[in-house]
Amino acid sequence: MTTRRKFLTTAAKSAAAAGGLATIAAPAIAQSSDPIIRWRLVSSFPKNIETLYGCAEVMSKALAASTDNKFQIQVFAAGEVVPGLQAFDAVANNTVQICHSASYYYTGKDTAFAFGAHAPFMLNTRQQAAWAYHGEGKKLLEDFYRGFNVVAFPGGNTTTQMGGWFRKEIKSVEDLKGLKFRISGLGGQVLTRMGAVPQQLGIGDIYPSLERGTIDAAEFNGPADDEKLGLYKVAPHYYYPGFWDGTSMQHFFINSAEWDKLPKHYQAALQSAAALANIDSIARYDVLNPPALRRLVAAGAKLHAFPADVLDSAYDTTMELYEELSAKNPTFKKFYDSQKAFQKDASLWNQVSEFAYDSTIIRELRR
Amino acid sequence: MTTRRKFLTTAAKSAAAAGGLATIAAPAIAQSSDPIIRWRLVSSFPKNIETLYGCAEVMSKALAASTDNKFQIQVFAAGEVVPGLQAFDAVANNTVQICHSASYYYTGKDTAFAFGAHAPFMLNTRQQAAWAYHGEGKKLLEDFYRGFNVVAFPGGNTTTQMGGWFRKEIKSVEDLKGLKFRISGLGGQVLTRMGAVPQQLGIGDIYPSLERGTIDAAEFNGPADDEKLGLYKVAPHYYYPGFWDGTSMQHFFINSAEWDKLPKHYQAALQSAAALANIDSIARYDVLNPPALRRLVAAGAKLHAFPADVLDSAYDTTMELYEELSAKNPTFKKFYDSQKAFQKDASLWNQVSEFAYDSTIIRELRR
């Protein structure tokens, strides 16, 4: 028993003896003295992308509700405290206690960061969750983030993203040569090797750049979020699948010293609230994306699958890139080997389970 | 402020005045007097099916941890308090406060119960979650279960199940005629219409019945759970997909009077803990099923897809059944219409997102 607890227990006993509290206090009431804790959370996402920004609010509300408002986390949008892409650093250096961000934004620090969110041609949404919650990913990610003084819990997922908006059709891999494409991360590196010219642009600059033809294509997310940018008006060819974003998990990243100071039950409450936010995020996207896709197509978006030669060439290029990055960075290799082995088994299982079921449904709905 | 709270606040103030508690109590400490609550949970599942039984333990542990052990739920396996298939009734009549069960077990009360878990040829795992957490299913299910004095939260999912174990190959829909098949629920009704003879058997009776040839086939779950029954030795033909179990969600069902009596923060903590158990369950199955499938095939299980004529005939039979059940039961119709509309949009989105991504991965891994 800590000194504080012991003191409070003694105080409660005195109060009970003096005021007859015992009739209420025992055995049905536990006296507790939970600290009021107030944290600041920075999101990597702007408020107007409600699905992504909303994950932190869902978590924060669930946490406050389950701690009787004793553990309060105030959510700040990207740019309000630090720029969105500096959220992880703000946590690592304890400017704020917690952030909601995507691991792949930080591949500049270490290419292994990709695997916390997604890597091109790797896991799908359920596989990423399985690997991170119950597979080898759990310990790999824990140890990796701890190296930055950070504790992390999955806290959202955009699910498989689209391949983006193109001004002109892509008929073969040749059409990627010289293509100015707003894309970043490992996907950008793959496309560079295929002859495209990745561009870094803020979200607000995408529409005018496509309109003027300063860029030829841009990827953002899926229909629900893409719809807000209106890109179908200036780049109507909407490609799938986003092979560089087969899933895109976000995390709540927490400063490890702040985490270690929390009462154990606040830690547990935060962990459950993060799980709620994660499952809520996927469900929300799965409810919003289908009607958004319908509206986009009705408004003029032209859906295309990437040609097979683009996918094959992109896959081969990605595997070459992974071999090179593995040779350079043992941490990258450890993550890549783990996800690759998991994917091999999981993909076989998928072919006789959900993929087979989905194929059946698609076939029967078309008949 | 309730009388009890007011009294305790007054008592605390007196204690603070008398013993200098104020230095600790303000502003960093919130005095609270949370009741100790102990509930009993009955599971519909036996302990040796750890994945299914485990959901309740994951929830109960997370809940205890996040309430500093003040809200404790003791988990009982099927049969320890009531038989597994009476779990929902035990909650409805307040024999126990909470259970972990599958809604489709209770289609005998009302055929609409199917949609809380799964219905043949309806939603896949992510679609079921989306519909139940953020879609029309949320309110539909809430209102429906409230009619039985029950509050419910999703709390696990087996994901797409296999089509079961058959002593002989199924080469066409003709081979289903007279087939004695251990299967229940709406799937059993569909197969009856196709000429099969559904059998009700306890889990322990499946193996000897297949061995003796008393039955010709049996379905249970997916590889991880099926492996424990050893059915590949007596009925080696392992079919997919389980078109009657495209997903199989479980719920935590709670007596509504007990729920309404809970402090709000205990309600919130339980809700988050249930979400954690739900996501944990899917991740656990996704980690356990792939290697179990490999082991089963190595041990002699022969994997087969159901022939197209079986699937087509089963689909048509299911749609006829749904029309009849809709005509008889307006509640069934309400649920069915909602899931059918959701499936139509969601399946189109699936074809350009995860299904397209999974197809690409399968193709590239085979090249």
Chai-1 contact restraints between the chains, C-beta under 6 A:
chainA,res_idxA,chainB,res_idxB,connection_type,confidence,min_distance_angstrom,max_distance_angstrom,comment,restraint_id
A,A11,B,A15,contact,1.0,0.0,6.0,A-B,restraint_1
A,A11,B,G19,contact,1.0,0.0,6.0,A-B,restraint_2
A,A11,B,L21,contact,1.0,0.0,6.0,A-B,restraint_3
A,A15,B,A11,contact,1.0,0.0,6.0,A-B,restraint_4
A,A15,B,A15,contact,1.0,0.0,6.0,A-B,restraint_5
A,G19,B,A11,contact,1.0,0.0,6.0,A-B,restraint_6
A,L21,B,A11,contact,1.0,0.0,6.0,A-B,restraint_7
A,A28,B,P35,contact,1.0,0.0,6.0,A-B,restraint_8
A,A28,B,I36,contact,1.0,0.0,6.0,A-B,restraint_9
A,I29,B,S33,contact,1.0,0.0,6.0,A-B,restraint_10
A,I29,B,P35,contact,1.0,0.0,6.0,A-B,restraint_11
A,A30,B,D34,contact,1.0,0.0,6.0,A-B,restraint_12
A,A30,B,I36,contact,1.0,0.0,6.0,A-B,restraint_13
A,A30,B,K70,contact,1.0,0.0,6.0,A-B,restraint_14
A,S32,B,S32,contact,1.0,0.0,6.0,A-B,restraint_15
A,S33,B,I29,contact,1.0,0.0,6.0,A-B,restraint_16
A,D34,B,A30,contact,1.0,0.0,6.0,A-B,restraint_17
A,P35,B,A28,contact,1.0,0.0,6.0,A-B,restraint_18
A,P35,B,I29,contact,1.0,0.0,6.0,A-B,restraint_19
A,I36,B,A28,contact,1.0,0.0,6.0,A-B,restraint_20
A,I36,B,A30,contact,1.0,0.0,6.0,A-B,restraint_21
A,A62,B,S272,contact,1.0,0.0,6.0,A-B,restraint_22
A,A65,B,A268,contact,1.0,0.0,6.0,A-B,restraint_23
A,S66,B,H265,contact,1.0,0.0,6.0,A-B,restraint_24
A,S66,B,A268,contact,1.0,0.0,6.0,A-B,restraint_25
A,S66,B,A269,contact,1.0,0.0,6.0,A-B,restraint_26
A,S66,B,S272,contact,1.0,0.0,6.0,A-B,restraint_27
A,D68,B,H265,contact,1.0,0.0,6.0,A-B,restraint_28
A,K70,B,A30,contact,1.0,0.0,6.0,A-B,restraint_29
A,N124,B,E354,contact,1.0,0.0,6.0,A-B,restraint_30
A,N124,B,Y357,contact,1.0,0.0,6.0,A-B,restraint_31
A,N124,B,D358,contact,1.0,0.0,6.0,A-B,restraint_32
A,R126,B,D286,contact,1.0,0.0,6.0,A-B,restraint_33
A,A129,B,A283,contact,1.0,0.0,6.0,A-B,restraint_34
A,A130,B,A283,contact,1.0,0.0,6.0,A-B,restraint_35
A,A130,B,D286,contact,1.0,0.0,6.0,A-B,restraint_36
A,A130,B,V287,contact,1.0,0.0,6.0,A-B,restraint_37
A,Y133,B,A283,contact,1.0,0.0,6.0,A-B,restraint_38
A,H134,B,A283,contact,1.0,0.0,6.0,A-B,restraint_39
A,H134,B,R284,contact,1.0,0.0,6.0,A-B,restraint_40
A,H134,B,V287,contact,1.0,0.0,6.0,A-B,restraint_41
A,G135,B,V287,contact,1.0,0.0,6.0,A-B,restraint_42
A,T160,B,S353,contact,1.0,0.0,6.0,A-B,restraint_43
A,T160,B,E354,contact,1.0,0.0,6.0,A-B,restraint_44
A,T160,B,Y357,contact,1.0,0.0,6.0,A-B,restraint_45
A,Y240,B,V352,contact,1.0,0.0,6.0,A-B,restraint_46
A,Y240,B,A356,contact,1.0,0.0,6.0,A-B,restraint_47
A,P241,B,A356,contact,1.0,0.0,6.0,A-B,restraint_48
A,P241,B,Y357,contact,1.0,0.0,6.0,A-B,restraint_49
A,P241,B,T360,contact,1.0,0.0,6.0,A-B,restraint_50
A,G246,B,Y357,contact,1.0,0.0,6.0,A-B,restraint_51
A,H265,B,S66,contact,1.0,0.0,6.0,A-B,restraint_52
A,H265,B,D68,contact,1.0,0.0,6.0,A-B,restraint_53
A,A268,B,A65,contact,1.0,0.0,6.0,A-B,restraint_54
A,A268,B,S66,contact,1.0,0.0,6.0,A-B,restraint_55
A,A269,B,S66,contact,1.0,0.0,6.0,A-B,restraint_56
A,S272,B,A62,contact,1.0,0.0,6.0,A-B,restraint_57
A,S272,B,S66,contact,1.0,0.0,6.0,A-B,restraint_58
A,S272,B,S272,contact,1.0,0.0,6.0,A-B,restraint_59
A,S272,B,A273,contact,1.0,0.0,6.0,A-B,restraint_60
A,S272,B,L276,contact,1.0,0.0,6.0,A-B,restraint_61
A,A273,B,S272,contact,1.0,0.0,6.0,A-B,restraint_62
A,A275,B,A275,contact,1.0,0.0,6.0,A-B,restraint_63
A,A275,B,L276,contact,1.0,0.0,6.0,A-B,restraint_64
A,A275,B,I279,contact,1.0,0.0,6.0,A-B,restraint_65
A,L276,B,S272,contact,1.0,0.0,6.0,A-B,restraint_66
A,L276,B,A275,contact,1.0,0.0,6.0,A-B,restraint_67
A,I279,B,A275,contact,1.0,0.0,6.0,A-B,restraint_68
A,I279,B,I279,contact,1.0,0.0,6.0,A-B,restraint_69
A,A283,B,A129,contact,1.0,0.0,6.0,A-B,restraint_70
A,A283,B,A130,contact,1.0,0.0,6.0,A-B,restraint_71
A,A283,B,Y133,contact,1.0,0.0,6.0,A-B,restraint_72
A,A283,B,H134,contact,1.0,0.0,6.0,A-B,restraint_73
A,R284,B,H134,contact,1.0,0.0,6.0,A-B,restraint_74
A,D286,B,R126,contact,1.0,0.0,6.0,A-B,restraint_75
A,D286,B,A130,contact,1.0,0.0,6.0,A-B,restraint_76
A,V287,B,A130,contact,1.0,0.0,6.0,A-B,restraint_77
A,V287,B,H134,contact,1.0,0.0,6.0,A-B,restraint_78
A,V287,B,G135,contact,1.0,0.0,6.0,A-B,restraint_79
A,N289,B,W349,contact,1.0,0.0,6.0,A-B,restraint_80
A,P290,B,D345,contact,1.0,0.0,6.0,A-B,restraint_81
A,P290,B,A346,contact,1.0,0.0,6.0,A-B,restraint_82
A,P290,B,W349,contact,1.0,0.0,6.0,A-B,restraint_83
A,L293,B,W349,contact,1.0,0.0,6.0,A-B,restraint_84
A,L311,B,T360,contact,1.0,0.0,6.0,A-B,restraint_85
A,Y315,B,E364,contact,1.0,0.0,6.0,A-B,restraint_86
A,D345,B,P290,contact,1.0,0.0,6.0,A-B,restraint_87
A,A346,B,P290,contact,1.0,0.0,6.0,A-B,restraint_88
A,S347,B,I361,contact,1.0,0.0,6.0,A-B,restraint_89
A,S347,B,L365,contact,1.0,0.0,6.0,A-B,restraint_90
A,W349,B,N289,contact,1.0,0.0,6.0,A-B,restraint_91
A,W349,B,P290,contact,1.0,0.0,6.0,A-B,restraint_92
A,W349,B,L293,contact,1.0,0.0,6.0,A-B,restraint_93
A,V352,B,Y240,contact,1.0,0.0,6.0,A-B,restraint_94
A,S353,B,T160,contact,1.0,0.0,6.0,A-B,restraint_95
A,E354,B,N124,contact,1.0,0.0,6.0,A-B,restraint_96
A,E354,B,T160,contact,1.0,0.0,6.0,A-B,restraint_97
A,F355,B,D358,contact,1.0,0.0,6.0,A-B,restraint_98
A,A356,B,Y240,contact,1.0,0.0,6.0,A-B,restraint_99
A,A356,B,P241,contact,1.0,0.0,6.0,A-B,restraint_100
A,Y357,B,N124,contact,1.0,0.0,6.0,A-B,restraint_101
A,Y357,B,T160,contact,1.0,0.0,6.0,A-B,restraint_102
A,Y357,B,P241,contact,1.0,0.0,6.0,A-B,restraint_103
A,Y357,B,G246,contact,1.0,0.0,6.0,A-B,restraint_104
A,D358,B,N124,contact,1.0,0.0,6.0,A-B,restraint_105
A,D358,B,F355,contact,1.0,0.0,6.0,A-B,restraint_106
A,T360,B,P241,contact,1.0,0.0,6.0,A-B,restraint_107
A,T360,B,L311,contact,1.0,0.0,6.0,A-B,restraint_108
A,I361,B,S347,contact,1.0,0.0,6.0,A-B,restraint_109
A,E364,B,Y315,contact,1.0,0.0,6.0,A-B,restraint_110
A,L365,B,S347,contact,1.0,0.0,6.0,A-B,restraint_111
